Amino acid sequence: MAELRGALIGCGFFAVNQMHGWRDIDGASIVAICDRDPERLRIVGDQFGIERRYGDAAAMFAGETLDFVDIATTVGSHRPLVEMAAANRVPVICQKPFAPSLADAKAMVKACADAGVPLMVHENFRWQSPIQAVRAVVDGGDIGRPFFGRISFRSAYDVFSGQPYLATGKRFIIEDLGIHILDVARFLLGDVLSLTARTARVNPAIAGEDVATMLMDHEGGATSVVDCSYATKLATEPFPETLIELDGTDGTIRLAQGYRLTVTGRSGTSVTDVSPPLLSWASRPWHNIQESVAAIQKHWVDCLAAGKEPATTGADNLKTFALVEAAYAGAASRQPVRINELLK
């Protein structure tokens, strides 16, 4: 099969990870990049040897023959760029947050469906190898049917130094981080019926919430607690680890700090180190996220080659996006929110 020709739109903070991932993947390469900032375009283009550089996405679509586009811009530009890709019949990966609103997200999914164009949301947390290891235990049945889960991300890491815009938005931790943790809960325990949320702003220097706690009822009968904080100072900083507790009818799973996976089930108790690999271009402590970027991109290439839908299609991600909207609505009303009502 001929190598897939891709383009990257957006050359900011996180896009460098995506470029490293694409460089390492067999079967695809980035042949063009696009950014409205000439300096960012120059830096990324020079670092990765990309000669074809555009300051305008429409010009790039007109000037290139592409098999896919990877959109790594901020959320406000996602809908017009996804719709532009759909109009040009180019399969598209879109960074999260997927859209500014659920209505925008639904419109983006519809545009790609109408055009017959694959759409995947870059929802990479579920692709971290420790989280994949947890899912493998669940699928193996050693703990029986999961009935309770806690998926936790608590840290005091300064995320604002690298992404200062995060401090200025009225929405922060649920939209930026919680969306990943909510998706992991869906990945491990299934879709959600209802959600109850509480939020707080501990850091007075930011505009949005930096603490969120969410209680969810899953369709299969399980209950989960998803808790996120960027205001939690610990003796050993866990960033950027997601910690997981699952209780099943026949046992338990604990993914603890330091990537220590303890499984107590039908076959006894096992303790495993599920640390993610440190890729050649990765750096600690970001290496678990960097590895997941490469993993989801490989999944995308494999799906395009096989003509299969990726795990995190735009349509699937609407169910995660709805949890984000439900969390903000529920925090404001202090009442449970039914998820199906948002997806209508």
N, C-alpha and C positions, 0 to 999 in steps of 0.2 A: 504494500500500500504506500502511496506517495505520502511524504511528510505533510502534515497539516500546517497551513500558513495562518498564523494568528497575528493580531495587533493588540496592543495595550493602550487603553485610553486612561490617562491619569498617571503621573510620575511622582507622586507624593511619598509620604512617610512609609506606608506599608507596601507600596507597589514594588519596591526593590526586592522584597521577599518573593513576590510573584515572579519577577524577572529571573531571579536565581533558580526558582523552581522550574520555570519553563526551559532554562538553559540545560538542566539536567535530565529532562524527560525525553525519552525516545519517541519518535513519531510525530513531534510537533515542535515548532519554533516560532518565535516572535520576529516578524519581518518588518514591522512598522510600529512606531509609538506616536502618541498624540498628547499634548498638554498645552494649555493656553499660556503657561509660564515658560518663556524661552530658556531661562536658566535651568529649571528642573528638566526640561527636555534635553538640554545639552548634557547635564550631569549623567542622566540615565543612559542617554544615547552613547556617550563616550565610554561609560563604564561597561556596557554590554555590547558595544560594537554594532549598534543599530544605526544605519545610515539614513533610512527613510523616516523622516520626522515631520510631524504636522502640528500646526497650531490650531487647526480647525477639524473637527470630526467629520463634517460633511465632505470636506476636501479629501480626507483620508479614504472614506468609503468610495468616493469617485475615482481615486487614483490607484487603489489597490484591489487585487483579487484575493479575497480572504475566505478561509474556512471557518474562522471563529474570531470573536472579539472579546477581550477581557476588560471589563469596565471597572476601574479602580479609583473612581472619583468620589467626591462627597455626595451625600444623599440627594441634594437638591437637583442635581443634573441627571440622576439615574433614569427617570422616566423618558425625557426626550432622547437620551442616548440609546436606551433599549428600543424605543419605538423607531429610531433611525436605523438601528441594526435590523429590526424586523422588516422595515420597508425595503432594505437592501438584501433581504433573504440571507442574512449572516447569523449563524448560531451565536448565542451570547451567554457569557458568564457575567453576573452582576455582583459587585461587592455588597456586603450588608453595611448599614441598614438598607434593606431592599428599596424602600420608598419612603417619602415623607408621611404618607397616610395609607391606610388599607385600601381606600378607593383608588389611589394611584397604583398600588401593587396589583390590584385586580385588573386595572386597565393594561398594565404591562404584560401580565400573563395572557390576557385576551389578544393583545396585539401579536404576540409571538405565536399563539395557537392559531390565529387566523392566517398568519403567514406560513404556518407549517415549519416554524423555526424552533429548534431546541433552546430552552432557557434554563440555566442553572444558577442558583444563588450560591455565592461563595461562603457557605456556612461550614467553616472548616473545623470547629471545635470537635464535632463528633468524629472527625477523622484523626484526632490525636491517638497515637498507638495505645496509651494506657486506657482510654475510653473505649477503643475498639476491643481491648482485652476484657473489659467488664462486659461488654455486649456478648462476646464469645462465651463467657461463662453463663450468662443468662440463657443464650440459645442452646447451650449444652445441657440444660435442665438440672444441673447438680444442686441448685438451691430451690428447685420447684418453681411454683408460680410466685413472682414478686408481688407483694401486697403493700410495701412501703418503700419510699426512697427519699433520700436527702442528697441534693446536688448543691454543693457549696463552693463559693469563690469569695474569700475574705482576705483583704490585703490592705496595706497602707502604701503601696508602691506609687511613686509620683508619675502617673501617666500623662500629666499635663505638660511636662517639659518637652516631650516629643510631639505631642498633639495638643497645642494650647487651645485650639478651638473647642475642645471638650469641656473647658471650664466656662464657656460662654452660653451654651444652649440651655433652654429651660428644661429639656430632657437630657439626662446623662446616663446613669448607670444601667437602667433597664434597657434603654435603646442601644447603648454601645456595647455593653457586656452581658447584661441579663438575657438578651436575645439568644446568645450562644448557650447559656446555661439552661434556659427554657427549652431550647432545641434538643439539648442532651437529655433532658427529662422525657421529652417525646420519643427520642431515639431508644431509650431504655425501657420506658413504661407504656408507650402508646399514646394515642391522641387524648385530648383533654376535654372534659365536659364543662367544668366550671373552674373559676380562679378567684381567689380572694387575695388582696395585696395591701401591704403597708409600706410606706416609704418615709425617708428622713433625709435632711441635709445637715450633715455634721460639720463639714468644712465651710466656714462663712465666706471664703474667697471664691466660691463657684456659684453658678446660677441654678444648677439642677440638683437632683437628688443623688446622693452618693451611697445610700443604703437602701436596700429593698428586700422584703421578705414576701414570698408568695406561696400560698397553699393551693394545691390543685387536686381535683378529682379526675382520675383517668377513666376512659371508657371501659377498660378491662376490670375495674374495681379497685385498682391501686390508688393510694394517696401519696402525694409527694410534697416536699417542702424544698423550694428553691430559694437560697439566700445569697445575696451579693453585697459586698461592702468594699469601698476604697477608704474606709476610715478605721480599719481594724489593725492596730499595732501589735505584732506578735514577736516573741523572742527570736524566732527564725522566720524571716519573710518568705511566705510560700509562693509569691507571684512567679509565674502565672499558672499555677496548678489548680485544677478543678478536683475537689475532693468529693467522694461518692460513698454513700451508704445505701445498700439495698437489703431488705429483709424479705425472704421468701418462705414458702410453706415448709421447705425442707432445709433451709440454711440461710447464710448471709454472705454478702460481699462487702468488703471495706477497701476502698482505694484511699490510702492515707498519704500524708505529706511525705515527700521523698520517693513517690511512685512505688510505694509498698502495697501490693495487692494481697489481701488475706481472704481466702474463701473457706468457709465452713459449710459443708454440705453432705450429701449422701455418701460421698467417698472419703469423708474425714476433713481435716484441715490442711491447707497448703498456704505457704507464704512465698510470693514471687516478686522479684524486682522487674517492674514493667517500664523502666525508664526509657524514654524515647531515644532513638539514635541521635547523635550529634553530627548532623550533616556537615560537609566540608566548608560550607559557607555560613553555617549557623553559629550562634553565640549564646551562651548561657546568660540569663535563665530563659531566653526567648525560644530555645531550641525545640520545645514541644509544639509551639504554635508554628514555627517555621517548618518543622517536619510535616505538620498537618496541611500546610499550604501545598507542599509538593504532592502529598497523598491525594488531595481532592482534585488537583490538576491532572494527575495521572488517571484518576477515576473518570474525569471528563473526556480525556483523550480516548480511553478505552471504550467509553459509551458511544462517542461519535463514530469510532471505527466499527463498532458492532451494531450500530443503529438502535441502541437501547436508551431508555430514559435514565438520567442520573438520579441518584438518591435524593438530592436536594433540588428538585425541579422548582420552577417558580410556583407552580400550583401547590406542591407540597409545602413550600415555604410560607404560603398564605396562612397555613395552620399555626406556624410558629409566630408569624407577624401578628396574627390575631391575639396571641397570648400577650404580646407586648402592649397592644392597644387595650386589652382587658386589664392588664396590670395598672396602667395609668388611670383608666376609668374607675377601676375598683379602689385604687388608693384615694381618688378624689371623693368617691361616694361612700367609701368604707362598707360597701356591700359586695356580695359575690356577683360575678359576671358570667353569664352563660356564653360559651364560645360559639356555639352554632348560630346564635343571633347575630354575631359579627360577620360570619361567613356567608350569610344569605345574599 
